[in-house]
Amino acid sequence: MSIFQVLRGEWGLTRDAEFRRDPWYIISGNAVLDSGFGSPPKEFFRKTLPPGVVVPGFVNAHSHIELSCLRGKIPPGTSLVGMGRLLQAERGKISSHVIRQAAVAAIREANAEGTFFFCDICNSSDFLLFLRDQPFFRGNRYLELLGFSSPADQKRIEVARALLDRDDTFYPTVHSVYGSSPLQMRFVREKARHTSVSIHLLESPEEIEFQYGRGPIVEFLQELGQYTRHKELYGQSAVEYLHSLGMLSFKKLLLVHLSAARSEDIDLLSEYVPHAAWVLCYRSNRYLGIERSNWESLHHAPLRMLIGTDSLASNSDLSVLRELEALLALDRFSPRELLRAATWDAYEYLEIKDNAIPYFLFPGAAPELPSLCRVRRAVPLSHFC
């Protein structure tokens, strides 16, 4: 008996993110080995899927699954620094068991709507290892180094260095220009230059004030005893600072948010790292009250747009489908652009192999993005084998 079979559908999504009739998929176990449209290969057993639309799984290019336990605890309209204060107040109050339970529930909830791959940022080495050992988690794991002054920055480097000896499958990364010291930047540059790094960059106008040694971020770091006037940082923009430290010289560079990036920042990024990806976390930014005025500049920049959710501290779920729905209502991107950003563009940029991509049927959906958003339910094709 053949271990392969062909599933035939009503509608499918092409690599150009367009809907087309009569898709077929060669399935072996949980893997889709090949796909196409029209007449499928004749040598395999065939099965017809229920009516609906088949799409490849969505990629969440920026999440903090570790913070899923904070769902509903951050009020809408809280600023970036306001959220930082609340997160700091919650730190250490929630048990590891509760954190892990909430994380598992959030992943499964997102998966039920077609999200299968995460670029996840952890603060805790224990949680990083927990995710590694979960068969239902697929994605890249980043350990975020935090500490803007010594000795906090050095302690985090020592933790990351020791963890790399135990697990070489994660990526050390930094938080931001205000959250991670130049020493940590240099460590990450040394350890991850040929792999991947994910950096929060210009999420809020507060970060521009920080460059001049004033504003809410400086005040917050002073409250934590973490403020240092690093000579490498001041007197230049955040982009110029990262460039001067070699922090833009990575094989895969995820620039997260860019909500407050000015035209000169976008021009510099387009010059220095046209190959980089820009990760849009629209619902999270909106929830925190962070406005954006650079839609057109980023839309026309060479940076690859990917889709993220950020955490449940500032979002209602980790579902990329829900992000696509919100962005579609914004009417700044075509459905094709959004679907490309959530699927084929993300696969290509993150080097996700074709046979590692699951496909999902949205039962009863019409061949259009709004219909997928209304149906919401995503059934893995492996369910029909």
Buried (B, 14 or more C-beta within 10 A) or exposed (E): EEEBBBBBBBBBBBEEBEBBEBBBBBBBEEBBEBBBBEEBEEEBEEEEBEEBBBBBBBBBBBBBBBBBBBBEBBEEEBBBBBBBBBBEEBEEEBEEEEBBEBBBBBBEBBBBBBBBBBBBBBBBBEBBBBBEEEEEBBBBBBBBBBBBBEEBBBEBBEBBEEBBEEEEEBBBBBBBBBBBBBBBBBBBBEBBEEBBBBBBBBBBBBBBBBBEEEBBBBEBBEEBEBBBEBEBBEEEBBBBBBBBBBBBBBEBBBBBBBBBBBEEBBBBBBEBBEEBBBBBBBBBBBBBEBEBEBEEBBEEBEBBBBBBBBBBBBBEBBBBBBBBBEBBEEEBBEBBBBBBBBBBBBBEBBEBEEEBBBBBBBBBBBBEBBBBBEBBBBBBBBEBB
